[in-house]
Amino acid sequence: MLSKFKFFVSCLPNLETVLLTEIKRLGIDAKISDCGGIELTGTILELYLLNIWLRTANRILVRLLSFYTTKLKTINDKVIAYPWDIYLHKTDKIIIKTTCKKSKIYHSDALAHVVVSAIEKRLRRKLLLIKPHERDNSTQTLYIRVFKNRCTISIDSSGKHLHERGYHTQKVKAPLRETIAAAMIYLSNWNPKEILWDPFCGSGTILIEAALIALNIAPGINRKFAFMDWKNFDINLFNSIKKIGKPLNPNPKIFGTDLSLKAIQCAIKNAQQATVKQFITLSQKDFFKTPPIASKGFIITNPPYGKRLKKENAINFYKKIKTKIDSELLDWNISLICPKKFKNIFIPKFDARITIDNGGISVIFLNKKA
Ligand SMILES: C[S@@+](CC[C@H](N)C(=O)[O-])C[C@H]1O[C@@H](n2cnc3c(N)ncnc32)[C@H](O)[C@@H]1O
Protein backbone atom coordinates (compact mmCIF):
# COMPACT_ATOMS: atom_id res chain seq x y z
CA MET A 1 0.00 0.00 0.00
CA LEU A 2 1.59 3.33 -1.10
CA SER A 3 1.54 6.26 1.40
CA LYS A 4 -0.59 9.29 0.57
CA PHE A 5 0.65 12.87 0.27
CA LYS A 6 -1.05 16.22 -0.23
CA PHE A 7 -0.25 17.88 -3.55
CA PHE A 8 -0.82 21.37 -4.89
CA VAL A 9 -0.83 21.65 -8.68
CA SER A 10 -0.30 25.23 -9.84
CA CYS A 11 -1.31 26.72 -13.19
CA LEU A 12 -1.75 30.11 -14.81
CA PRO A 13 -4.65 31.98 -13.15
CA ASN A 14 -7.96 31.09 -14.94
CA LEU A 15 -6.69 27.76 -16.32
CA GLU A 16 -7.82 25.89 -13.16
CA THR A 17 -10.94 24.37 -14.76
CA VAL A 18 -9.03 23.08 -17.79
CA LEU A 19 -6.37 21.66 -15.46
CA LEU A 20 -8.99 20.02 -13.22
CA THR A 21 -10.50 18.25 -16.26
CA GLU A 22 -7.03 17.01 -17.23
CA ILE A 23 -6.39 15.66 -13.71
CA LYS A 24 -9.77 13.90 -13.61
CA ARG A 25 -9.04 12.36 -17.03
CA LEU A 26 -6.01 10.70 -15.42
CA GLY A 27 -8.47 9.04 -13.01
CA ILE A 28 -7.44 11.24 -10.05
CA ASP A 29 -9.96 13.09 -7.88
CA ALA A 30 -9.19 16.72 -7.03
CA LYS A 31 -10.70 20.13 -6.35
CA ILE A 32 -9.89 23.75 -7.16
CA SER A 33 -8.10 25.36 -4.20
CA ASP A 34 -8.62 28.81 -2.70
CA CYS A 35 -4.99 29.61 -3.57
CA GLY A 36 -5.56 29.26 -7.37
CA GLY A 37 -4.48 25.83 -8.57
CA ILE A 38 -5.64 22.34 -7.67
CA GLU A 39 -5.35 20.44 -4.40
CA LEU A 40 -5.43 16.69 -4.09
CA THR A 41 -4.29 13.74 -2.03
CA GLY A 42 -2.35 11.06 -3.87
CA THR A 43 0.41 8.50 -3.91
CA ILE A 44 3.95 8.89 -5.21
CA LEU A 45 2.81 7.03 -8.36
CA GLU A 46 0.17 9.72 -8.89
CA LEU A 47 2.81 12.41 -8.35
CA TYR A 48 4.85 10.91 -11.21
CA LEU A 49 1.72 10.61 -13.38
CA LEU A 50 0.74 14.24 -12.82
CA ASN A 51 4.23 15.54 -13.58
CA ILE A 52 4.68 13.49 -16.73
CA TRP A 53 1.16 13.76 -18.16
CA LEU A 54 -0.30 17.19 -17.30
CA ARG A 55 -0.18 19.58 -20.25
CA THR A 56 -1.57 22.74 -18.58
CA ALA A 57 0.12 22.66 -15.12
CA ASN A 58 3.00 24.92 -14.06
CA ARG A 59 4.42 22.75 -11.26
CA ILE A 60 3.42 20.32 -8.52
CA LEU A 61 4.22 20.94 -4.87
CA VAL A 62 4.18 18.28 -2.15
CA ARG A 63 2.96 19.53 1.22
CA LEU A 64 5.47 18.45 3.89
CA LEU A 65 4.44 20.31 7.05
CA SER A 66 1.39 22.31 8.03
CA PHE A 67 0.74 23.74 11.50
CA TYR A 68 -0.60 26.81 13.31
CA THR A 69 1.97 29.09 14.91
CA THR A 70 2.67 32.68 15.81
CA LYS A 71 6.32 32.04 16.72
CA LEU A 72 9.47 31.47 14.65
CA LYS A 73 10.67 29.15 17.46
CA THR A 74 7.87 26.67 16.66
CA ILE A 75 8.87 26.73 12.98
CA ASN A 76 12.49 26.04 13.97
CA ASP A 77 11.42 23.04 16.14
CA LYS A 78 9.10 21.53 13.52
CA VAL A 79 11.68 21.93 10.73
CA ILE A 80 14.50 20.36 12.79
CA ALA A 81 12.27 17.35 13.49
CA TYR A 82 11.64 16.70 9.75
CA PRO A 83 13.70 14.07 7.82
CA TRP A 84 15.09 16.48 5.17
CA ASP A 85 17.65 14.00 3.93
CA ILE A 86 14.88 12.31 1.88
CA TYR A 87 14.69 15.38 -0.36
CA LEU A 88 18.05 17.09 -0.05
CA HIS A 89 20.55 14.22 -0.03
CA LYS A 90 21.83 15.06 -3.54
CA THR A 91 22.17 18.83 -3.21
CA ASP A 92 23.48 21.63 -1.05
CA LYS A 93 21.72 24.30 -3.16
CA ILE A 94 18.19 25.32 -2.30
CA ILE A 95 15.79 28.02 -3.37
CA ILE A 96 13.35 29.23 -0.73
CA LYS A 97 10.16 31.08 -1.63
CA THR A 98 8.32 32.65 1.28
CA THR A 99 5.06 34.53 1.69
CA CYS A 100 3.62 35.86 4.96
CA LYS A 101 0.07 37.24 4.97
CA LYS A 102 -2.41 38.18 7.72
CA SER A 103 -0.12 36.57 10.34
CA LYS A 104 1.93 37.48 13.42
CA ILE A 105 5.00 36.23 11.54
CA TYR A 106 5.42 38.83 8.83
CA HIS A 107 9.13 39.01 8.00
CA SER A 108 9.84 36.75 4.99
CA ASP A 109 13.64 37.01 5.21
CA ALA A 110 13.67 36.08 8.91
CA LEU A 111 11.36 33.16 8.15
CA ALA A 112 13.67 31.90 5.37
CA HIS A 113 16.68 32.26 7.66
CA VAL A 114 15.03 30.21 10.45
CA VAL A 115 14.02 27.45 8.04
CA VAL A 116 17.46 27.19 6.40
CA SER A 117 19.37 27.07 9.68
CA ALA A 118 16.93 24.48 11.10
CA ILE A 119 17.43 22.27 8.02
CA GLU A 120 21.22 22.72 8.32
CA LYS A 121 21.07 21.60 11.97
CA ARG A 122 19.05 18.55 10.97
CA LEU A 123 21.39 17.64 8.08
CA ARG A 124 24.56 18.65 9.97
CA ARG A 125 25.89 20.40 6.87
CA LYS A 126 25.77 23.84 5.28
CA LEU A 127 23.31 24.74 2.51
CA LEU A 128 23.67 27.40 -0.15
CA LEU A 129 20.59 29.58 -0.53
CA ILE A 130 20.45 30.55 -4.21
CA LYS A 131 18.24 32.65 -6.49
CA PRO A 132 15.95 30.95 -9.05
CA HIS A 133 18.18 31.97 -12.01
CA GLU A 134 21.18 30.31 -10.31
CA ARG A 135 19.54 26.88 -10.13
CA ASP A 136 21.32 23.82 -11.47
CA ASN A 137 20.03 20.39 -12.39
CA SER A 138 19.84 19.15 -8.80
CA THR A 139 18.59 22.28 -6.98
CA GLN A 140 15.53 21.75 -4.78
CA THR A 141 12.94 24.48 -4.07
CA LEU A 142 10.97 24.93 -0.85
CA TYR A 143 7.80 27.01 -0.60
CA ILE A 144 6.98 28.42 2.85
CA ARG A 145 3.65 30.12 3.25
CA VAL A 146 2.33 31.66 6.44
CA PHE A 147 -1.30 32.65 6.07
CA LYS A 148 -3.60 33.51 8.98
CA ASN A 149 -0.96 32.02 11.33
CA ARG A 150 -0.89 28.65 9.52
CA CYS A 151 2.58 27.74 8.28
CA THR A 152 2.71 25.38 5.30
CA ILE A 153 6.04 24.06 4.01
CA SER A 154 6.05 22.39 0.59
CA ILE A 155 8.70 21.07 -1.77
CA ASP A 156 8.55 21.47 -5.54
CA SER A 157 8.50 18.05 -7.24
CA SER A 158 8.80 19.36 -10.83
CA GLY A 159 12.12 21.24 -10.99
CA LYS A 160 12.06 23.28 -14.17
CA HIS A 161 8.67 24.76 -15.01
CA LEU A 162 6.42 22.07 -16.57
CA HIS A 163 5.93 24.08 -19.76
CA GLU A 164 9.60 23.36 -20.49
CA ARG A 165 9.01 20.10 -22.35
CA GLY A 166 12.45 20.15 -23.98
CA TYR A 167 11.40 20.44 -27.66
CA HIS A 168 11.45 24.24 -27.93
CA THR A 169 15.08 24.45 -28.95
CA GLN A 170 14.39 27.04 -31.69
CA LYS A 171 12.48 30.18 -30.80
CA VAL A 172 10.71 32.94 -32.74
CA LYS A 173 10.07 36.37 -31.20
CA ALA A 174 6.84 35.63 -29.30
CA PRO A 175 6.54 31.88 -28.80
CA LEU A 176 3.42 30.74 -27.01
CA ARG A 177 3.88 28.91 -23.74
CA GLU A 178 3.30 25.19 -24.24
CA THR A 179 0.78 25.17 -21.36
CA ILE A 180 -1.29 27.93 -23.02
CA ALA A 181 -1.18 26.17 -26.39
CA ALA A 182 -2.43 22.95 -24.76
CA ALA A 183 -5.21 24.86 -22.95
CA MET A 184 -6.30 26.45 -26.26
CA ILE A 185 -6.53 23.01 -27.88
CA TYR A 186 -8.59 21.59 -25.00
CA LEU A 187 -10.90 24.63 -24.95
CA SER A 188 -11.42 24.42 -28.72
CA ASN A 189 -12.91 20.89 -28.35
CA TRP A 190 -10.72 19.74 -31.24
CA ASN A 191 -11.37 16.15 -32.20
CA PRO A 192 -7.94 14.72 -33.19
CA LYS A 193 -9.63 12.89 -36.09
CA GLU A 194 -10.24 16.29 -37.72
CA ILE A 195 -7.83 18.63 -39.52
CA LEU A 196 -6.05 21.23 -37.38
CA TRP A 197 -4.50 24.31 -38.98
CA ASP A 198 -2.50 27.11 -37.34
CA PRO A 199 -2.11 29.87 -40.00
CA PHE A 200 0.20 31.99 -37.74
CA CYS A 201 2.18 29.02 -36.49
CA GLY A 202 5.49 30.71 -35.54
CA SER A 203 7.73 28.12 -33.88
CA GLY A 204 4.95 25.51 -34.02
CA THR A 205 3.88 25.26 -30.36
CA ILE A 206 0.16 24.72 -31.02
CA LEU A 207 0.93 22.16 -33.77
CA ILE A 208 3.35 20.17 -31.62
CA GLU A 209 1.06 20.18 -28.59
CA ALA A 210 -1.81 19.01 -30.84
CA ALA A 211 0.31 16.17 -32.23
CA LEU A 212 1.32 15.08 -28.71
CA ILE A 213 -2.36 15.08 -27.67
CA ALA A 214 -3.48 13.13 -30.77
CA LEU A 215 -0.71 10.55 -30.39
CA ASN A 216 -1.20 10.36 -26.59
CA ILE A 217 2.46 11.10 -25.92
CA ALA A 218 3.19 12.43 -22.42
CA PRO A 219 4.49 16.03 -22.57
CA GLY A 220 7.12 15.29 -19.90
CA ILE A 221 8.40 12.07 -21.47
CA ASN A 222 11.92 13.36 -22.11
CA ARG A 223 12.63 15.69 -19.22
CA LYS A 224 14.08 15.60 -15.75
CA PHE A 225 11.98 16.25 -12.63
CA ALA A 226 13.15 17.35 -9.15
CA PHE A 227 11.60 14.21 -7.57
CA MET A 228 14.15 12.07 -9.47
CA ASP A 229 16.77 13.27 -6.95
CA TRP A 230 14.73 12.31 -3.89
CA LYS A 231 15.70 9.26 -1.83
CA ASN A 232 12.27 7.71 -2.35
CA PHE A 233 12.52 7.89 -6.19
CA ASP A 234 11.32 4.59 -7.64
CA ILE A 235 12.73 4.31 -11.16
CA ASN A 236 10.75 1.18 -12.06
CA LEU A 237 7.45 2.79 -11.07
CA PHE A 238 8.46 5.91 -13.02
CA ASN A 239 9.37 3.98 -16.18
CA SER A 240 6.13 1.98 -16.02
CA ILE A 241 4.03 5.14 -16.53
CA LYS A 242 6.25 6.78 -19.15
CA LYS A 243 4.89 4.46 -21.84
CA ILE A 244 2.95 6.02 -24.69
CA GLY A 245 -0.83 5.56 -24.38
CA LYS A 246 -3.18 4.41 -27.16
CA PRO A 247 -3.27 7.20 -29.80
CA LEU A 248 -6.55 9.09 -30.20
CA ASN A 249 -5.55 9.22 -33.86
CA PRO A 250 -2.36 7.45 -35.00
CA ASN A 251 -2.20 9.64 -38.11
CA PRO A 252 -3.37 13.16 -37.23
CA LYS A 253 -3.62 15.79 -39.97
CA ILE A 254 -1.97 18.92 -38.66
CA PHE A 255 -0.96 21.94 -40.78
CA GLY A 256 1.09 25.01 -39.97
CA THR A 257 1.65 28.06 -42.15
CA ASP A 258 3.40 31.37 -41.46
CA LEU A 259 4.52 34.41 -43.43
CA SER A 260 8.06 34.02 -42.12
CA LEU A 261 10.36 31.38 -43.61
CA LYS A 262 12.51 31.59 -40.47
CA ALA A 263 9.48 30.71 -38.34
CA ILE A 264 8.70 27.69 -40.57
CA GLN A 265 12.30 26.46 -40.31
CA CYS A 266 12.10 26.90 -36.57
CA ALA A 267 8.81 24.96 -36.36
CA ILE A 268 10.34 22.11 -38.43
CA LYS A 269 13.28 21.79 -36.02
CA ASN A 270 11.04 21.89 -32.94
CA ALA A 271 8.66 19.28 -34.40
CA GLN A 272 11.67 17.05 -35.14
CA GLN A 273 12.90 17.50 -31.59
CA ALA A 274 9.45 16.53 -30.29
CA THR A 275 9.49 13.45 -32.62
CA VAL A 276 6.20 14.49 -34.31
CA LYS A 277 7.48 16.09 -37.53
CA GLN A 278 5.97 13.38 -39.75
CA PHE A 279 2.44 14.40 -38.62
CA ILE A 280 2.81 18.13 -39.29
CA THR A 281 2.83 19.77 -42.73
CA LEU A 282 4.55 23.14 -42.70
CA SER A 283 4.78 25.81 -45.40
CA GLN A 284 5.44 29.51 -45.82
CA LYS A 285 2.19 31.35 -46.63
CA ASP A 286 0.56 34.73 -46.09
CA PHE A 287 -2.76 34.04 -44.38
CA PHE A 288 -4.49 36.89 -46.23
CA LYS A 289 -3.24 36.03 -49.71
CA THR A 290 -3.71 32.27 -49.89
CA PRO A 291 -6.84 30.10 -49.83
CA PRO A 292 -7.58 27.87 -46.82
CA ILE A 293 -5.59 24.61 -46.73
CA ALA A 294 -8.84 22.55 -46.72
CA SER A 295 -12.59 23.10 -46.83
CA LYS A 296 -13.19 22.51 -43.09
CA GLY A 297 -11.57 21.62 -39.80
CA PHE A 298 -10.24 23.44 -36.75
CA ILE A 299 -8.15 26.62 -36.86
CA ILE A 300 -6.36 27.13 -33.55
CA THR A 301 -4.07 30.12 -33.65
CA ASN A 302 -2.18 32.89 -31.91
CA PRO A 303 -1.91 35.83 -34.33
CA PRO A 304 0.73 38.49 -33.71
CA TYR A 305 0.08 41.11 -31.04
CA GLY A 306 1.89 43.28 -28.57
CA LYS A 307 4.72 45.64 -29.30
CA ARG A 308 5.39 44.26 -32.77
CA LEU A 309 2.09 45.56 -34.17
CA LYS A 310 1.40 49.25 -33.59
CA LYS A 311 -2.06 49.83 -32.11
CA GLU A 312 -3.67 51.20 -35.29
CA ASN A 313 -2.14 48.42 -37.38
CA ALA A 314 -3.21 45.82 -34.83
CA ILE A 315 -6.88 46.85 -35.00
CA ASN A 316 -6.80 46.68 -38.82
CA PHE A 317 -4.92 43.39 -38.72
CA TYR A 318 -7.56 41.78 -36.50
CA LYS A 319 -10.38 43.25 -38.62
CA LYS A 320 -8.75 41.64 -41.69
CA ILE A 321 -8.64 38.28 -39.88
CA LYS A 322 -12.35 38.63 -39.06
CA THR A 323 -13.18 39.52 -42.70
CA LYS A 324 -11.28 36.46 -43.94
CA ILE A 325 -13.09 34.23 -41.42
CA ASP A 326 -16.49 35.61 -42.48
CA SER A 327 -15.81 35.26 -46.18
CA GLU A 328 -13.68 32.13 -46.63
CA LEU A 329 -13.68 30.11 -43.41
CA LEU A 330 -17.35 29.65 -42.59
CA ASP A 331 -17.04 25.85 -42.34
CA TRP A 332 -14.09 26.02 -39.95
CA ASN A 333 -14.23 25.91 -36.16
CA ILE A 334 -12.02 28.79 -35.04
CA SER A 335 -10.15 29.31 -31.77
CA LEU A 336 -7.81 32.20 -31.29
CA ILE A 337 -6.26 34.27 -28.57
CA CYS A 338 -6.02 38.01 -28.94
CA PRO A 339 -5.49 41.02 -26.67
CA LYS A 340 -8.65 41.55 -24.61
CA LYS A 341 -9.01 45.08 -25.95
CA PHE A 342 -9.77 43.66 -29.45
CA LYS A 343 -12.43 41.19 -28.37
CA ASN A 344 -15.32 43.29 -29.71
CA ILE A 345 -14.05 42.75 -33.25
CA PHE A 346 -15.06 39.08 -32.83
CA ILE A 347 -17.94 39.13 -30.36
CA PRO A 348 -20.89 38.25 -30.64
CA LYS A 349 -20.05 35.69 -33.36
CA PHE A 350 -17.31 34.27 -31.12
CA ASP A 351 -17.73 33.02 -27.53
CA ALA A 352 -15.35 34.57 -25.05
CA ARG A 353 -13.88 31.75 -22.97
CA ILE A 354 -11.25 32.83 -20.46
CA THR A 355 -8.79 35.67 -19.97
CA ILE A 356 -5.18 35.05 -19.02
CA ASP A 357 -2.02 37.05 -18.62
CA ASN A 358 0.40 36.19 -21.41
CA GLY A 359 3.76 37.86 -20.77
CA GLY A 360 2.15 40.97 -19.27
CA ILE A 361 -0.63 41.26 -21.90
CA SER A 362 -4.20 40.41 -20.95
CA VAL A 363 -5.40 38.01 -23.67
CA ILE A 364 -8.73 36.35 -24.23
CA PHE A 365 -9.54 32.89 -25.66
CA LEU A 366 -12.24 33.18 -28.36
CA ASN A 367 -14.09 30.28 -29.98
CA LYS A 368 -16.47 30.02 -32.92
CA LYS A 369 -18.19 26.86 -34.08
CA ALA A 370 -18.52 26.14 -37.78
C1 LIG B 1 2.61 35.49 -32.02
S1 LIG B 1 3.48 34.73 -33.31
C2 LIG B 1 2.96 33.05 -33.20
C3 LIG B 1 3.79 32.32 -32.20
C4 LIG B 1 3.50 30.85 -32.17
N1 LIG B 1 2.21 30.54 -31.58
C5 LIG B 1 4.63 30.12 -31.45
O1 LIG B 1 4.35 29.43 -30.46
O2 LIG B 1 5.78 30.28 -31.81
C6 LIG B 1 2.63 35.28 -34.73
C7 LIG B 1 3.17 34.79 -36.05
O3 LIG B 1 2.36 35.33 -37.09
C8 LIG B 1 3.18 35.44 -38.24
N2 LIG B 1 2.51 36.34 -39.22
C9 LIG B 1 2.41 37.69 -39.19
N3 LIG B 1 1.70 38.12 -40.26
C10 LIG B 1 1.32 37.02 -40.95
C11 LIG B 1 0.55 36.79 -42.14
N4 LIG B 1 0.04 37.82 -42.82
N5 LIG B 1 0.34 35.51 -42.54
C12 LIG B 1 0.86 34.48 -41.84
N6 LIG B 1 1.62 34.62 -40.74
C13 LIG B 1 1.84 35.88 -40.29
C14 LIG B 1 4.50 35.93 -37.69
O4 LIG B 1 5.55 35.62 -38.61
C15 LIG B 1 4.60 35.17 -36.36
O5 LIG B 1 5.38 34.01 -36.52
The ligand as an SDF file (V2000), in Angstrom:
LIG
                    3D

 27 29  0  0  0  0  0  0  0  0999 V2000
    2.6050   35.4890  -32.0240 C   0  0  0  0  0  0  0  0  0  0  0  0
    3.4760   34.7330  -33.3150 S   0  0  0  0  0  0  0  0  0  0  0  0
    2.9640   33.0480  -33.1970 C   0  0  0  0  0  0  0  0  0  0  0  0
    3.7870   32.3230  -32.1990 C   0  0  0  0  0  0  0  0  0  0  0  0
    3.5020   30.8470  -32.1730 C   0  0  0  0  0  0  0  0  0  0  0  0
    2.2120   30.5360  -31.5810 N   0  0  0  0  0  0  0  0  0  0  0  0
    4.6270   30.1200  -31.4460 C   0  0  0  0  0  0  0  0  0  0  0  0
    4.3470   29.4260  -30.4610 O   0  0  0  0  0  0  0  0  0  0  0  0
    5.7810   30.2760  -31.8060 O   0  0  0  0  0  0  0  0  0  0  0  0
    2.6270   35.2810  -34.7320 C   0  0  0  0  0  0  0  0  0  0  0  0
    3.1690   34.7930  -36.0490 C   0  0  0  0  0  0  0  0  0  0  0  0
    2.3650   35.3300  -37.0890 O   0  0  0  0  0  0  0  0  0  0  0  0
    3.1820   35.4400  -38.2400 C   0  0  0  0  0  0  0  0  0  0  0  0
    2.5130   36.3390  -39.2230 N   0  0  0  0  0  0  0  0  0  0  0  0
    2.4100   37.6940  -39.1910 C   0  0  0  0  0  0  0  0  0  0  0  0
    1.7030   38.1250  -40.2580 N   0  0  0  0  0  0  0  0  0  0  0  0
    1.3190   37.0200  -40.9540 C   0  0  0  0  0  0  0  0  0  0  0  0
    0.5480   36.7870  -42.1360 C   0  0  0  0  0  0  0  0  0  0  0  0
    0.0350   37.8170  -42.8210 N   0  0  0  0  0  0  0  0  0  0  0  0
    0.3370   35.5150  -42.5380 N   0  0  0  0  0  0  0  0  0  0  0  0
    0.8580   34.4760  -41.8430 C   0  0  0  0  0  0  0  0  0  0  0  0
    1.6200   34.6230  -40.7440 N   0  0  0  0  0  0  0  0  0  0  0  0
    1.8390   35.8830  -40.2950 C   0  0  0  0  0  0  0  0  0  0  0  0
    4.5030   35.9310  -37.6910 C   0  0  0  0  0  0  0  0  0  0  0  0
    5.5510   35.6220  -38.6150 O   0  0  0  0  0  0  0  0  0  0  0  0
    4.6020   35.1710  -36.3640 C   0  0  0  0  0  0  0  0  0  0  0  0
    5.3760   34.0080  -36.5150 O   0  0  0  0  0  0  0  0  0  0  0  0
  1  2  1  0
  2  3  1  0
  2 10  1  0
  3  4  1  0
  4  5  1  0
  5  6  1  0
  5  7  1  0
  7  8  2  0
  7  9  1  0
 10 11  1  0
 11 12  1  0
 11 26  1  0
 12 13  1  0
 13 14  1  0
 13 24  1  0
 14 15  1  0
 14 23  1  0
 15 16  2  0
 16 17  1  0
 17 18  1  0
 17 23  2  0
 18 19  1  0
 18 20  2  0
 20 21  1  0
 21 22  2  0
 22 23  1  0
 24 25  1  0
 24 26  1  0
 26 27  1  0
M  CHG  2   2   1   9  -1
M  END
$$$$
